[in-house]
Amino acid sequence: MKLLFDHNLSPRLVRRLADLYPDSSHVFLIGLDCASDLTVWMYAQTHNYIIVTKDSDFSDISVLRGFPPKVIWMRLGNCTASDVEQSLRNGYAAIDTFVSDPTVGVLELL
């Protein structure tokens, strides 16, 4: 599973989660940290990424445009990078099922 972390998440997550989510990246690392959401969306679609974000914008785009890419919406409120990391580790089985399900485009992790 290749995750693409949105600008509202720490770039350190790429390294910290490499054991579970190899080949993941962050918008900052690929030069898209100032890009529009639609540009990030198209990049993720072209490069087979799952977008991980803390805001609703990508969920809204998914409703309008369909998927891929799939979106993991981190509904954790104000939290640390460690909280996000733990949620993605704890949610690995649910994320794996989500990725395999052709009928679902957005997964909300609480």
Secondary structure as the mmCIF struct_conf table of DSSP 4:
data_model
#
loop_
_struct_conf.conf_type_id
_struct_conf.id
_struct_conf.beg_label_comp_id
_struct_conf.beg_label_asym_id
_struct_conf.beg_label_seq_id
_struct_conf.end_label_comp_id
_struct_conf.end_label_asym_id
_struct_conf.end_label_seq_id
STRN STRN1 LEU A 3 PHE A 5
TURN_TY1_P TURN_TY1_P1 HIS A 7 ASN A 8
BEND BEND1 LEU A 9 LEU A 9
TURN_TY1_P TURN_TY1_P2 PRO A 11 PRO A 11
HELX_RH_AL_P HELX_RH_AL_P1 ARG A 12 ARG A 16
TURN_TY1_P TURN_TY1_P3 LEU A 17 LEU A 20
BEND BEND2 TYR A 21 TYR A 21
TURN_TY1_P TURN_TY1_P4 PRO A 22 ASP A 23
STRN STRN2 SER A 25 HIS A 26
TURN_TY1_P TURN_TY1_P5 VAL A 27 GLY A 31
TURN_TY1_P TURN_TY1_P6 ASP A 33 CYS A 34
BEND BEND3 ALA A 35 ALA A 35
HELX_RH_AL_P HELX_RH_AL_P2 ASP A 37 THR A 46
TURN_TY1_P TURN_TY1_P7 HIS A 47 ASN A 48
HELX_LH_PP_P HELX_LH_PP_P1 TYR A 49 TYR A 49
STRN STRN3 ILE A 50 THR A 53
BEND BEND4 LYS A 54 SER A 56
HELX_RH_AL_P HELX_RH_AL_P3 ASP A 57 ARG A 65
BEND BEND5 PRO A 68 PRO A 69
HELX_LH_PP_P HELX_LH_PP_P2 LYS A 70 LYS A 70
STRN STRN4 VAL A 71 MET A 74
BEND BEND6 ASN A 78 ASN A 78
HELX_RH_AL_P HELX_RH_AL_P4 ALA A 81 ASN A 90
TURN_TY1_P TURN_TY1_P8 GLY A 91 GLY A 91
HELX_RH_AL_P HELX_RH_AL_P5 TYR A 92 SER A 100
TURN_TY1_P TURN_TY1_P9 PRO A 102 THR A 103
STRN STRN5 VAL A 106 LEU A 109
#
